[in-house]
Every structure is written in C-alpha cells, then in structure tokens.
Amino acid sequence: MADILIVDDERDIRELISDILEDEGYTTRLAGTSDEAVAEVAKELPALMILDIWLKDSAMDGIDILKMVKREHPQVPVVIISGHGNIEIAVAAIKQGAYDFIEKPFNIDQLMVVIARAMETSRLRRENVELKRKDNGPVEMIGTSAAFRTLRANLEKVMRSNGRVMLTGPAGSGKELAARIIHGGGERADGPFVVVNSAAVEPDRMEEVLFGREGAERGIEPGLLEEAHGGVLYFDEVADMPLGTQSKILRVLVEQSFTRVGGADRVNVDVRVISSTTRDLTAEIAAKRFREELYHRLNVVPIQVPPLAERREDIPELAGYFIRVFNATQGLPLRKLSDEAKAMLQSMHWPGNVRQLKNVIERVLILGDGAGEIAAAELAEVDTGGEDGAGGNVVLPAALATLPLREAREAFEREYLLTQINRFGGNISRTASFVGMERSALHRKLKSLGVVTGTKSGARVAWVAEGDEG
C-alpha cells in the first residue's frame, strides 16, 4: 500500500498516527525535524505527507517545508496538522498548496477520511500523468524509403542527447510521432511527454496553461511545464505561440525556472524541449511574429520530416500497418491491398500526408463490404474532400482540357512518369518494368519530356528540368 511520511516534533503524536495508519494497511515513515523530513523526501518521494506546522529545534517550519515540497513535487498531497489552529494559518496553508488542514487534537475518523480523500487525489493525479505519457497507439515509425531512413538516422542521433530539436514539415507528416520517438529512445523515456498545442490554446490563457496558477481560493494548480518535469515538453506548431509568452519561454529555457501566474516563488524544472512547425520561421521572424532569440534557442538541432510525396515507396507498408491497427483497436476487417490498390495509393496526391492516408484507409474499411482484397475501385469511390482531399476520383485537369492533343499527351506522360519514378524511389529499372518499357526506351522518353532524376533531401526522386515544364 502507499507510503505516507509523518512529520511532527512530538514523538507520541507521530507514532500514534503511524500506528493508526499501519493498522489500515498503509506503510509509514517518520520525521521529527525539518532536516529529517527533507532527507526522507529526497530519499524516496512519499505518496502523501502529514505535516505539523510548528517544528521545534528545526531550521524550517511546516509552511517552509510545504512550500519546498509543492515547488519541487507539486503532485504530492500534503495534509497540515496543528495544535494552534486558526483561520489565518489554515488559509496560509491552503494558499501554499496544502490539501487540507486539521486542528489538534484531531478526531481519528476525521483524519482517516481526509487521508483517504488525499490518497485518492494522489492516485488520480498519477494516473492522469501516466495517461498523458501514453499515445493512442504504439510509438512506431514505418518505412524503408531513402527519405525515411534519413529521418530515422537523424532521430537516432539526437535521442541520447538533451539538445533541443526543431521538427519541420507539412501538416500530417508525423512530426509529433518523430518527437515521441526521440522521447522514447532517450534517457527521459520514463518521464512524461507533455504536448502544448500552441494553436489550440487561447492567447490570453497560454501563460496560465504553461506556468500554472496560484490563488487563495484554488491553491496551487500546476501548469504543463511542471507536469513535464523530468521528461519532454513538446511545442506543437510553436509559431502560433503569442509573442508575450515567447519572451517568457525564452527566460525559462535560460534559467530553467519560472513563477506561476499569481505566485511569487520560483519553480525549478528540468525539461527537454522539442518543437515543431509547418511554417518558415525565418519568414515569421522577418514579419515580427516570432522572436529571433527564441528561434535560436529552440532550433539547436533542426530535423526535416519529409512529406508523404517523398516517401511513396512506404505507402503500401503504411497502409498495411493502419489496417492492422484498425483491426486491433476498432475490430474493422483485416483486409489486404490488391496490387492495383497499392499502385493507386502510390500515385494519388497526398496534401494531408500520412494522417490523410490513415483517414482514407479507415474510411475504406468502414465503407467496404469486408471481404477479399481492397480493390482500386474502392479507393476511387472514397470521398476525401476538404483540405486533406486526395482527389480520389480521377478528373481531367482544366489545364489539360485546354491543350491540343499532342501537348496534352506530353503533359500527361510527363506527370505519369514522374509519379511512377517517385513511387519507386527513383529506381528506373522497377519503373520501366511496371510501365512496360525497356529501360533504354524509358531513359529516352524521360529525356524527351525534360524529366531528370537525382537525389534531394536524402531521397532519389525525379523532377522536370527547369524550362521544360508546360
């Protein structure tokens, strides 16, 4: 059962409380002075503290110890007891974060009710922290493409360090997953992973959300920085952080401490910061929307997360992974992709990246008949409209509809071959085999269409040579 630390300068009192609690199945530790109390907390964090206000022959009184514990370990509930109880002392204790105040001589039944409630609060807080550490699924990255291997290698390089990382890439490409991979493979893996959704928090509440609040009515309410102590704080879309908050975060990164909203005491934290953005932060700096000093503090190790368009080789494997996940979590059919469906997925436009692919697979599994392989026709029937639209239905682009036949055919062949080459990671032999051409004939066709191949961002891809688009 949970461990309770009892701090009281009267031996009879602390031993009486200890005997009562141990009869109820709790384990206890005892301290008669502030030095002993501090040593016990440092040795092992208790699940609950019972703390006397007045401690004879001690360097600190109960309020001083309470401040220290709530500053460094805000999740530990503290019940204050005192033989000199009055409203002022009770208010001061609650304001500093005490769970409750009990006056001596106390009623044993009352004491046990307060302890039971405090222990339940402690349990719920621990469970809440654990839930926040967990993702909805396994922290796993899927892929074998050159762009993926480059990303994975970069993530592995920064796992064991404590350096700040800036992840850049389009929406839905997997930046938060990359951050979780860094956290899970590092020395802070047992610590919390706390997400700050910069775009979702109202600007006037950002500081309270980050730093927490102190007040006479509600006591101490820890913020996300304190929740991330010993672990990772992840700023999702950091460019959306208000300018005023940016300057305060900059100070936290320098000093590793801050004050809660409405408070005066400094709170020390040990966190690793990982940030992400879909925007060009240098442009945001030029537009006076992002502080340059904060950019340099956060951008110690920049890592680019590639869009799905640069990872087309990975699409069949990713789709298969999502099918297995939806089968395990939602009971959706465990179906396979036909070769035609794989080819179609690899040739589709993915502005929403991996997140969009996941959504498409889920819809196909929900709307499909649940039998046999997933056919290309099922993908064509999926409406993927909105900003994440994949254009599942093939429609003749207006630009092609206005061209003469010869030019339209060249434009189609150029786009088709670009898609196929990128689908096969720049491998000309595999592309030639799929499209039904000899390798030499494909080379001649690519040259006539102005398509060149090479390496960009660690991945072999194809593009139209400058001046040959049309």
Buried (B, 14 or more C-beta within 10 A) or exposed (E): EBBBBBBBBBEEBBBBBBEBBEEEEBEBBBBBBBBBBBEBBEEEBBBBBBBBBBBEEBEBBBBBBBBBBBBBBBBBBBBBBBEEBEEEBBEBBBBBBBBBBBBBEBEEEEBEEBBEBBBEBBEEBEEEBEEBBEEEEEBEBBBEBBBBEBBBEBBEEBBEBEEBBBBBBBBBBBBBBBBBBBBBBBEBBEBBBBBBEBEEBEEEEBBBBBBBBBBEEEBBBBBBBBBBBEBBBBBBBBBBBBEEBBEBBBEBBEEEBBBBBBBEBEBEBEBBBBBBBBBEBEEBBEEEBBBEBBBEBBBBBEBBBBBBBBBBBBBBBBBBBBBEBBBEEEEBBEBEBBEBBBBBBBBBBBBBBBBBBBBBBBBBBEEBEEEEEBBBEBBEBBEBEEEBBBEBEEEEEEEEEEBEEEEBEBBBBBBEBBBBBBBBBBBBEBBBBBBEBEEEEBBEBBEEBBBBBEEBEBBBBBBBEEEEEE
